[in-house]
Amino acid sequence: MGFCLHFLLAILILKWNWGAERLLNVSNLVVWFLDHTNNGTAFVFGFIAAPPNICGMAPVFLFSALQVLIYFGAIVAVLYYWGVMQVKIHRYLS
């Protein structure tokens, strides 16, 4: 069943512009959602999260990429507390 769903999704995206546009809209929505993480991390940690490009200094992994996991986990925890996750999972499994 999973293979068939993947196959139909691939056909929808690759054959029709409508499917590719919907996938682009969903990806833009995910990027917008995760941009809140970058803004919050830069606000809280400041220079550590987004250092200037001096001598090739890269952002510290702990204060940049790991914050996405913490943010997403917090959002899922709030949705679970409100009961949204239980409803979605029940509908998916039924």
Biopython code that builds the backbone (N, CA, C, O; Angstrom):
import numpy as np
from Bio.PDB.StructureBuilder import StructureBuilder

atoms = [
    (1, "MET", "N", (0.820, -1.187, 0.000)),
    (1, "MET", "CA", (0.000, 0.000, 0.000)),
    (1, "MET", "C", (0.873, 1.263, 0.000)),
    (1, "MET", "O", (0.594, 2.220, -0.723)),
    (2, "GLY", "N", (1.933, 1.251, 0.822)),
    (2, "GLY", "CA", (2.825, 2.402, 0.890)),
    (2, "GLY", "C", (3.515, 2.675, -0.436)),
    (2, "GLY", "O", (3.669, 3.829, -0.836)),
    (3, "PHE", "N", (3.933, 1.608, -1.123)),
    (3, "PHE", "CA", (4.585, 1.774, -2.425)),
    (3, "PHE", "C", (3.631, 2.404, -3.429)),
    (3, "PHE", "O", (4.023, 3.269, -4.213)),
    (4, "CYS", "N", (2.388, 1.969, -3.400)),
    (4, "CYS", "CA", (1.395, 2.530, -4.331)),
    (4, "CYS", "C", (1.171, 4.015, -4.062)),
    (4, "CYS", "O", (1.052, 4.804, -4.999)),
    (5, "LEU", "N", (1.112, 4.402, -2.788)),
    (5, "LEU", "CA", (0.936, 5.815, -2.460)),
    (5, "LEU", "C", (2.131, 6.641, -2.916)),
    (5, "LEU", "O", (1.964, 7.744, -3.434)),
    (6, "HIS", "N", (3.332, 6.113, -2.724)),
    (6, "HIS", "CA", (4.528, 6.826, -3.193)),
    (6, "HIS", "C", (4.531, 6.950, -4.716)),
    (6, "HIS", "O", (4.880, 7.994, -5.267)),
    (7, "PHE", "N", (4.145, 5.892, -5.370)),
    (7, "PHE", "CA", (4.110, 5.894, -6.828)),
    (7, "PHE", "C", (3.094, 6.915, -7.343)),
    (7, "PHE", "O", (3.388, 7.662, -8.277)),
    (8, "LEU", "N", (1.903, 6.953, -6.744)),
    (8, "LEU", "CA", (0.888, 7.920, -7.161)),
    (8, "LEU", "C", (1.323, 9.352, -6.874)),
    (8, "LEU", "O", (1.062, 10.252, -7.672)),
    (9, "LEU", "N", (1.978, 9.567, -5.750)),
    (9, "LEU", "CA", (2.481, 10.899, -5.432)),
    (9, "LEU", "C", (3.552, 11.324, -6.437)),
    (9, "LEU", "O", (3.572, 12.474, -6.876)),
    (10, "ALA", "N", (4.433, 10.408, -6.798)),
    (10, "ALA", "CA", (5.478, 10.722, -7.784)),
    (10, "ALA", "C", (4.864, 11.070, -9.137)),
    (10, "ALA", "O", (5.296, 12.017, -9.793)),
    (11, "ILE", "N", (3.867, 10.312, -9.550)),
    (11, "ILE", "CA", (3.204, 10.613, -10.829)),
    (11, "ILE", "C", (2.517, 11.968, -10.763)),
    (11, "ILE", "O", (2.585, 12.750, -11.712)),
    (12, "LEU", "N", (1.854, 12.247, -9.641)),
    (12, "LEU", "CA", (1.169, 13.522, -9.476)),
    (12, "LEU", "C", (2.140, 14.690, -9.578)),
    (12, "LEU", "O", (1.819, 15.713, -10.183)),
    (13, "ILE", "N", (3.321, 14.547, -8.992)),
    (13, "ILE", "CA", (4.297, 15.632, -8.980)),
    (13, "ILE", "C", (5.045, 15.745, -10.304)),
    (13, "ILE", "O", (5.272, 16.850, -10.797)),
    (14, "LEU", "N", (5.425, 14.622, -10.873)),
    (14, "LEU", "CA", (6.261, 14.652, -12.068)),
    (14, "LEU", "C", (5.489, 14.874, -13.368)),
    (14, "LEU", "O", (6.036, 15.434, -14.319)),
    (15, "LYS", "N", (4.245, 14.450, -13.423)),
    (15, "LYS", "CA", (3.494, 14.540, -14.681)),
    (15, "LYS", "C", (2.668, 15.816, -14.822)),
    (15, "LYS", "O", (2.484, 16.317, -15.931)),
    (16, "TRP", "N", (2.170, 16.344, -13.701)),
    (16, "TRP", "CA", (1.278, 17.491, -13.787)),
    (16, "TRP", "C", (1.863, 18.673, -13.038)),
    (16, "TRP", "O", (2.413, 18.522, -11.947)),
    (17, "ASN", "N", (1.740, 19.852, -13.634)),
    (17, "ASN", "CA", (2.229, 21.071, -12.987)),
    (17, "ASN", "C", (1.475, 21.367, -11.702)),
    (17, "ASN", "O", (2.038, 21.942, -10.770)),
    (18, "TRP", "N", (0.208, 20.981, -11.646)),
    (18, "TRP", "CA", (-0.592, 21.213, -10.448)),
    (18, "TRP", "C", (0.049, 20.540, -9.235)),
    (18, "TRP", "O", (0.130, 21.147, -8.168)),
    (19, "GLY", "N", (0.503, 19.304, -9.383)),
    (19, "GLY", "CA", (1.142, 18.587, -8.285)),
    (19, "GLY", "C", (2.465, 19.211, -7.873)),
    (19, "GLY", "O", (2.776, 19.302, -6.685)),
    (20, "ALA", "N", (3.242, 19.639, -8.861)),
    (20, "ALA", "CA", (4.527, 20.281, -8.554)),
    (20, "ALA", "C", (4.312, 21.612, -7.836)),
    (20, "ALA", "O", (5.073, 21.957, -6.933)),
    (21, "GLU", "N", (3.283, 22.360, -8.232)),
    (21, "GLU", "CA", (2.986, 23.626, -7.563)),
    (21, "GLU", "C", (2.545, 23.408, -6.127)),
    (21, "GLU", "O", (2.937, 24.164, -5.238)),
    (22, "ARG", "N", (1.733, 22.381, -5.888)),
    (22, "ARG", "CA", (1.288, 22.073, -4.519)),
    (22, "ARG", "C", (2.466, 21.655, -3.653)),
    (22, "ARG", "O", (2.553, 22.051, -2.491)),
    (23, "LEU", "N", (3.373, 20.858, -4.206)),
    (23, "LEU", "CA", (4.557, 20.444, -3.452)),
    (23, "LEU", "C", (5.437, 21.651, -3.139)),
    (23, "LEU", "O", (5.994, 21.741, -2.045)),
    (24, "LEU", "N", (5.568, 22.570, -4.076)),
    (24, "LEU", "CA", (6.331, 23.800, -3.839)),
    (24, "LEU", "C", (5.682, 24.647, -2.748)),
    (24, "LEU", "O", (6.381, 25.227, -1.917)),
    (25, "ASN", "N", (4.349, 24.723, -2.744)),
    (25, "ASN", "CA", (3.649, 25.468, -1.699)),
    (25, "ASN", "C", (3.872, 24.845, -0.324)),
    (25, "ASN", "O", (4.091, 25.556, 0.657)),
    (26, "VAL", "N", (3.818, 23.531, -0.254)),
    (26, "VAL", "CA", (4.037, 22.844, 1.024)),
    (26, "VAL", "C", (5.476, 23.052, 1.494)),
    (26, "VAL", "O", (5.709, 23.284, 2.680)),
    (27, "SER", "N", (6.436, 22.974, 0.586)),
    (27, "SER", "CA", (7.837, 23.170, 0.984)),
    (27, "SER", "C", (8.080, 24.608, 1.439)),
    (27, "SER", "O", (8.844, 24.832, 2.378)),
    (28, "ASN", "N", (7.442, 25.584, 0.792)),
    (28, "ASN", "CA", (7.565, 26.973, 1.241)),
    (28, "ASN", "C", (6.949, 27.167, 2.619)),
    (28, "ASN", "O", (7.462, 27.947, 3.422)),
    (29, "LEU", "N", (5.856, 26.467, 2.901)),
    (29, "LEU", "CA", (5.231, 26.548, 4.216)),
    (29, "LEU", "C", (6.136, 25.957, 5.296)),
    (29, "LEU", "O", (6.221, 26.499, 6.398)),
    (30, "VAL", "N", (6.804, 24.862, 4.990)),
    (30, "VAL", "CA", (7.739, 24.258, 5.947)),
    (30, "VAL", "C", (8.927, 25.175, 6.196)),
    (30, "VAL", "O", (9.367, 25.326, 7.335)),
    (31, "VAL", "N", (9.445, 25.781, 5.147)),
    (31, "VAL", "CA", (10.566, 26.715, 5.305)),
    (31, "VAL", "C", (10.138, 27.920, 6.139)),
    (31, "VAL", "O", (10.895, 28.367, 6.999)),
    (32, "TRP", "N", (8.948, 28.449, 5.903)),
    (32, "TRP", "CA", (8.431, 29.562, 6.693)),
    (32, "TRP", "C", (8.299, 29.168, 8.164)),
    (32, "TRP", "O", (8.641, 29.953, 9.049)),
    (33, "PHE", "N", (7.807, 27.961, 8.427)),
    (33, "PHE", "CA", (7.656, 27.453, 9.793)),
    (33, "PHE", "C", (9.007, 27.348, 10.488)),
    (33, "PHE", "O", (9.140, 27.735, 11.649)),
    (34, "LEU", "N", (10.001, 26.831, 9.793)),
    (34, "LEU", "CA", (11.318, 26.639, 10.402)),
    (34, "LEU", "C", (12.127, 27.931, 10.464)),
    (34, "LEU", "O", (13.090, 28.007, 11.227)),
    (35, "ASP", "N", (11.765, 28.944, 9.687)),
    (35, "ASP", "CA", (12.436, 30.243, 9.796)),
    (35, "ASP", "C", (12.197, 30.892, 11.152)),
    (35, "ASP", "O", (13.016, 31.684, 11.618)),
    (36, "HIS", "N", (11.087, 30.558, 11.780)),
    (36, "HIS", "CA", (10.840, 31.065, 13.136)),
    (36, "HIS", "C", (11.926, 30.578, 14.088)),
    (36, "HIS", "O", (12.285, 31.281, 15.032)),
    (37, "THR", "N", (12.445, 29.392, 13.848)),
    (37, "THR", "CA", (13.539, 28.870, 14.669)),
    (37, "THR", "C", (14.780, 29.738, 14.528)),
    (37, "THR", "O", (15.403, 30.103, 15.525)),
    (38, "ASN", "N", (15.138, 30.065, 13.303)),
    (38, "ASN", "CA", (16.324, 30.898, 13.080)),
    (38, "ASN", "C", (16.175, 32.274, 13.716)),
    (38, "ASN", "O", (17.118, 32.793, 14.313)),
    (39, "ASN", "N", (14.996, 32.860, 13.587)),
    (39, "ASN", "CA", (14.765, 34.172, 14.181)),
    (39, "ASN", "C", (14.847, 34.116, 15.701)),
    (39, "ASN", "O", (15.466, 34.981, 16.321)),
    (40, "GLY", "N", (14.235, 33.114, 16.301)),
    (40, "GLY", "CA", (14.274, 32.974, 17.751)),
    (40, "GLY", "C", (15.668, 32.674, 18.264)),
    (40, "GLY", "O", (16.079, 33.209, 19.293)),
    (41, "THR", "N", (16.399, 31.827, 17.562)),
    (41, "THR", "CA", (17.769, 31.498, 17.977)),
    (41, "THR", "C", (18.673, 32.719, 17.889)),
    (41, "THR", "O", (19.486, 32.953, 18.783)),
    (42, "ALA", "N", (18.540, 33.491, 16.831)),
    (42, "ALA", "CA", (19.345, 34.712, 16.701)),
    (42, "ALA", "C", (18.986, 35.721, 17.788)),
    (42, "ALA", "O", (19.856, 36.445, 18.273)),
    (43, "PHE", "N", (17.715, 35.775, 18.171)),
    (43, "PHE", "CA", (17.299, 36.695, 19.219)),
    (43, "PHE", "C", (17.845, 36.275, 20.582)),
    (43, "PHE", "O", (18.318, 37.113, 21.349)),
    (44, "VAL", "N", (17.779, 34.976, 20.882)),
    (44, "VAL", "CA", (18.190, 34.501, 22.209)),
    (44, "VAL", "C", (19.708, 34.422, 22.332)),
    (44, "VAL", "O", (20.274, 34.903, 23.314)),
    (45, "PHE", "N", (20.371, 33.823, 21.351)),
    (45, "PHE", "CA", (21.808, 33.577, 21.464)),
    (45, "PHE", "C", (22.668, 34.619, 20.764)),
    (45, "PHE", "O", (23.863, 34.722, 21.041)),
    (46, "GLY", "N", (22.081, 35.385, 19.867)),
    (46, "GLY", "CA", (22.785, 36.485, 19.218)),
    (46, "GLY", "C", (23.991, 36.059, 18.401)),
    (46, "GLY", "O", (23.858, 35.315, 17.429)),
    (47, "PHE", "N", (25.170, 36.529, 18.794)),
    (47, "PHE", "CA", (26.401, 36.348, 18.035)),
    (47, "PHE", "C", (26.760, 34.872, 17.865)),
    (47, "PHE", "O", (27.305, 34.495, 16.828)),
    (48, "ILE", "N", (26.473, 34.039, 18.843)),
    (48, "ILE", "CA", (26.851, 32.619, 18.771)),
    (48, "ILE", "C", (26.081, 31.907, 17.659)),
    (48, "ILE", "O", (26.641, 31.058, 16.966)),
    (49, "ALA", "N", (24.821, 32.242, 17.485)),
    (49, "ALA", "CA", (23.989, 31.564, 16.494)),
    (49, "ALA", "C", (24.272, 32.032, 15.073)),
    (49, "ALA", "O", (24.160, 31.246, 14.132)),
    (50, "ALA", "N", (24.637, 33.296, 14.904)),
    (50, "ALA", "CA", (24.866, 33.835, 13.565)),
    (50, "ALA", "C", (26.087, 34.752, 13.577)),
    (50, "ALA", "O", (25.943, 35.973, 13.521)),
    (51, "PRO", "N", (27.283, 34.175, 13.650)),
    (51, "PRO", "CA", (28.468, 35.028, 13.680)),
    (51, "PRO", "C", (28.745, 35.652, 12.317)),
    (51, "PRO", "O", (28.346, 35.097, 11.294)),
    (52, "PRO", "N", (29.417, 36.790, 12.290)),
    (52, "PRO", "CA", (29.784, 37.392, 11.000)),
    (52, "PRO", "C", (30.848, 36.535, 10.310)),
    (52, "PRO", "O", (31.523, 35.730, 10.952)),
    (53, "ASN", "N", (30.984, 36.714, 9.028)),
    (53, "ASN", "CA", (31.925, 35.914, 8.251)),
    (53, "ASN", "C", (33.343, 36.477, 8.414)),
    (53, "ASN", "O", (33.864, 37.148, 7.523)),
    (54, "ILE", "N", (33.947, 36.193, 9.554)),
    (54, "ILE", "CA", (35.311, 36.623, 9.840)),
    (54, "ILE", "C", (36.179, 35.373, 9.914)),
    (54, "ILE", "O", (35.952, 34.504, 10.757)),
    (55, "CYS", "N", (37.138, 35.285, 9.064)),
    (55, "CYS", "CA", (38.064, 34.146, 9.040)),
    (55, "CYS", "C", (37.340, 32.811, 8.877)),
    (55, "CYS", "O", (37.801, 31.797, 9.400)),
    (56, "GLY", "N", (36.227, 32.795, 8.168)),
    (56, "GLY", "CA", (35.513, 31.552, 7.912)),
    (56, "GLY", "C", (34.838, 30.971, 9.141)),
    (56, "GLY", "O", (34.634, 29.759, 9.208)),
    (57, "MET", "N", (34.489, 31.789, 10.104)),
    (57, "MET", "CA", (33.851, 31.318, 11.324)),
    (57, "MET", "C", (32.426, 30.873, 11.011)),
    (57, "MET", "O", (31.618, 31.663, 10.523)),
    (58, "ALA", "N", (32.123, 29.623, 11.289)),
    (58, "ALA", "CA", (30.806, 29.068, 11.000)),
    (58, "ALA", "C", (29.938, 29.104, 12.261)),
    (58, "ALA", "O", (30.461, 29.150, 13.374)),
    (59, "PRO", "N", (28.609, 29.083, 12.084)),
    (59, "PRO", "CA", (27.732, 29.041, 13.260)),
    (59, "PRO", "C", (27.978, 27.781, 14.083)),
    (59, "PRO", "O", (28.318, 26.729, 13.541)),
    (60, "VAL", "N", (27.806, 27.896, 15.366)),
    (60, "VAL", "CA", (27.967, 26.751, 16.260)),
    (60, "VAL", "C", (26.767, 25.831, 16.065)),
    (60, "VAL", "O", (25.624, 26.286, 16.109)),
    (61, "PHE", "N", (27.020, 24.533, 15.846)),
    (61, "PHE", "CA", (25.968, 23.569, 15.542)),
    (61, "PHE", "C", (24.913, 23.524, 16.643)),
    (61, "PHE", "O", (23.716, 23.459, 16.362)),
    (62, "LEU", "N", (25.355, 23.558, 17.878)),
    (62, "LEU", "CA", (24.430, 23.452, 19.005)),
    (62, "LEU", "C", (23.430, 24.593, 19.024)),
    (62, "LEU", "O", (22.280, 24.397, 19.417)),
    (63, "PHE", "N", (23.842, 25.771, 18.610)),
    (63, "PHE", "CA", (22.974, 26.939, 18.679)),
    (63, "PHE", "C", (22.303, 27.272, 17.349)),
    (63, "PHE", "O", (21.620, 28.292, 17.255)),
    (64, "SER", "N", (22.473, 26.458, 16.336)),
    (64, "SER", "CA", (21.817, 26.749, 15.061)),
    (64, "SER", "C", (20.959, 25.574, 14.596)),
    (64, "SER", "O", (19.733, 25.682, 14.592)),
    (65, "ALA", "N", (21.559, 24.480, 14.214)),
    (65, "ALA", "CA", (20.799, 23.372, 13.637)),
    (65, "ALA", "C", (20.023, 22.580, 14.688)),
    (65, "ALA", "O", (18.930, 22.090, 14.408)),
    (66, "LEU", "N", (20.568, 22.453, 15.873)),
    (66, "LEU", "CA", (19.899, 21.676, 16.909)),
    (66, "LEU", "C", (18.630, 22.354, 17.404)),
    (66, "LEU", "O", (17.731, 21.686, 17.915)),
    (67, "GLN", "N", (18.548, 23.656, 17.260)),
    (67, "GLN", "CA", (17.364, 24.387, 17.712)),
    (67, "GLN", "C", (16.126, 24.030, 16.892)),
    (67, "GLN", "O", (15.005, 24.146, 17.386)),
    (68, "VAL", "N", (16.317, 23.600, 15.653)),
    (68, "VAL", "CA", (15.187, 23.174, 14.831)),
    (68, "VAL", "C", (14.525, 21.958, 15.469)),
    (68, "VAL", "O", (13.298, 21.891, 15.533)),
    (69, "LEU", "N", (15.303, 21.009, 15.934)),
    (69, "LEU", "CA", (14.745, 19.825, 16.589)),
    (69, "LEU", "C", (14.004, 20.185, 17.866)),
    (69, "LEU", "O", (12.933, 19.644, 18.140)),
    (70, "ILE", "N", (14.562, 21.078, 18.635)),
    (70, "ILE", "CA", (13.920, 21.492, 19.885)),
    (70, "ILE", "C", (12.611, 22.216, 19.594)),
    (70, "ILE", "O", (11.609, 21.966, 20.263)),
    (71, "TYR", "N", (12.605, 23.102, 18.613)),
    (71, "TYR", "CA", (11.410, 23.855, 18.246)),
    (71, "TYR", "C", (10.315, 22.923, 17.744)),
    (71, "TYR", "O", (9.166, 23.021, 18.175)),
    (72, "PHE", "N", (10.667, 22.027, 16.842)),
    (72, "PHE", "CA", (9.676, 21.090, 16.298)),
    (72, "PHE", "C", (9.143, 20.182, 17.397)),
    (72, "PHE", "O", (7.943, 19.912, 17.444)),
    (73, "GLY", "N", (10.016, 19.706, 18.280)),
    (73, "GLY", "CA", (9.578, 18.863, 19.391)),
    (73, "GLY", "C", (8.628, 19.602, 20.325)),
    (73, "GLY", "O", (7.661, 19.020, 20.815)),
    (74, "ALA", "N", (8.895, 20.871, 20.573)),
    (74, "ALA", "CA", (8.016, 21.667, 21.426)),
    (74, "ALA", "C", (6.648, 21.863, 20.778)),
    (74, "ALA", "O", (5.623, 21.784, 21.454)),
    (75, "ILE", "N", (6.630, 22.118, 19.480)),
    (75, "ILE", "CA", (5.361, 22.297, 18.774)),
    (75, "ILE", "C", (4.545, 21.009, 18.809)),
    (75, "ILE", "O", (3.336, 21.055, 19.039)),
    (76, "VAL", "N", (5.183, 19.864, 18.584)),
    (76, "VAL", "CA", (4.481, 18.579, 18.633)),
    (76, "VAL", "C", (3.980, 18.301, 20.045)),
    (76, "VAL", "O", (2.884, 17.764, 20.210)),
    (77, "ALA", "N", (4.754, 18.652, 21.064)),
    (77, "ALA", "CA", (4.317, 18.455, 22.445)),
    (77, "ALA", "C", (3.086, 19.293, 22.764)),
    (77, "ALA", "O", (2.171, 18.817, 23.437)),
    (78, "VAL", "N", (3.052, 20.531, 22.291)),
    (78, "VAL", "CA", (1.876, 21.383, 22.516)),
    (78, "VAL", "C", (0.668, 20.817, 21.783)),
    (78, "VAL", "O", (-0.431, 20.785, 22.338)),
    (79, "LEU", "N", (0.855, 20.369, 20.545)),
    (79, "LEU", "CA", (-0.252, 19.771, 19.798)),
    (79, "LEU", "C", (-0.741, 18.487, 20.465)),
    (79, "LEU", "O", (-1.938, 18.201, 20.452)),
    (80, "TYR", "N", (0.159, 17.726, 21.039)),
    (80, "TYR", "CA", (-0.231, 16.512, 21.766)),
    (80, "TYR", "C", (-1.032, 16.876, 23.014)),
    (80, "TYR", "O", (-2.029, 16.223, 23.325)),
    (81, "TYR", "N", (-0.602, 17.912, 23.726)),
    (81, "TYR", "CA", (-1.304, 18.368, 24.916)),
    (81, "TYR", "C", (-2.720, 18.823, 24.586)),
    (81, "TYR", "O", (-3.650, 18.550, 25.344)),
    (82, "TRP", "N", (-2.890, 19.511, 23.467)),
    (82, "TRP", "CA", (-4.198, 19.984, 23.042)),
    (82, "TRP", "C", (-5.061, 18.867, 22.449)),
    (82, "TRP", "O", (-6.259, 19.066, 22.248)),
    (83, "GLY", "N", (-4.482, 17.703, 22.166)),
    (83, "GLY", "CA", (-5.231, 16.587, 21.618)),
    (83, "GLY", "C", (-5.268, 16.522, 20.108)),
    (83, "GLY", "O", (-5.937, 15.657, 19.543)),
    (84, "VAL", "N", (-4.565, 17.416, 19.446)),
    (84, "VAL", "CA", (-4.560, 17.442, 17.980)),
    (84, "VAL", "C", (-3.839, 16.218, 17.424)),
    (84, "VAL", "O", (-4.299, 15.607, 16.460)),
    (85, "MET", "N", (-2.719, 15.864, 18.027)),
    (85, "MET", "CA", (-1.932, 14.722, 17.531)),
    (85, "MET", "C", (-2.705, 13.412, 17.658)),
    (85, "MET", "O", (-2.623, 12.566, 16.767)),
    (86, "GLN", "N", (-3.455, 13.226, 18.748)),
    (86, "GLN", "CA", (-4.219, 12.003, 18.922)),
    (86, "GLN", "C", (-5.281, 11.853, 17.840)),
    (86, "GLN", "O", (-5.497, 10.759, 17.319)),
    (87, "VAL", "N", (-5.937, 12.951, 17.509)),
    (87, "VAL", "CA", (-6.972, 12.906, 16.471)),
    (87, "VAL", "C", (-6.346, 12.586, 15.119)),
    (87, "VAL", "O", (-6.863, 11.749, 14.378)),
    (88, "LYS", "N", (-5.234, 13.249, 14.791)),
    (88, "LYS", "CA", (-4.581, 12.999, 13.499)),
    (88, "LYS", "C", (-4.068, 11.568, 13.396)),
    (88, "LYS", "O", (-4.221, 10.924, 12.358)),
    (89, "ILE", "N", (-3.462, 11.072, 14.464)),
    (89, "ILE", "CA", (-2.938, 9.700, 14.447)),
    (89, "ILE", "C", (-4.076, 8.695, 14.378)),
    (89, "ILE", "O", (-3.964, 7.696, 13.668)),
    (90, "HIS", "N", (-5.161, 8.932, 15.092)),
    (90, "HIS", "CA", (-6.312, 8.017, 15.056)),
    (90, "HIS", "C", (-6.922, 7.972, 13.659)),
    (90, "HIS", "O", (-7.295, 6.903, 13.176)),
    (91, "ARG", "N", (-7.025, 9.143, 13.004)),
    (91, "ARG", "CA", (-7.574, 9.171, 11.648)),
    (91, "ARG", "C", (-6.633, 8.478, 10.668)),
    (91, "ARG", "O", (-7.081, 7.838, 9.716)),
    (92, "TYR", "N", (-5.332, 8.605, 10.902)),
    (92, "TYR", "CA", (-4.367, 7.985, 10.003)),
    (92, "TYR", "C", (-4.380, 6.465, 10.148)),
    (92, "TYR", "O", (-4.274, 5.750, 9.152)),
    (93, "LEU", "N", (-4.505, 5.970, 11.362)),
    (93, "LEU", "CA", (-4.453, 4.536, 11.603)),
    (93, "LEU", "C", (-5.783, 3.845, 11.336)),
    (93, "LEU", "O", (-5.815, 2.630, 11.140)),
    (94, "SER", "N", (-6.870, 4.588, 11.325)),
    (94, "SER", "CA", (-8.189, 3.969, 11.106)),
    (94, "SER", "C", (-8.488, 3.758, 9.660)),
    (94, "SER", "O", (-9.556, 3.249, 9.318)),
]
sb = StructureBuilder()
sb.init_structure("model")
sb.init_model(0)
sb.init_chain("A")
sb.init_seg("    ")
for serial, (resi, resn, name, xyz) in enumerate(atoms, 1):
    if name == "N":
        sb.init_residue(resn, " ", resi, " ")
    sb.init_atom(name, np.array(xyz, "f"), 0.0, 1.0, " ", f" {name:<3s}", serial, name[0])
structure = sb.get_structure()
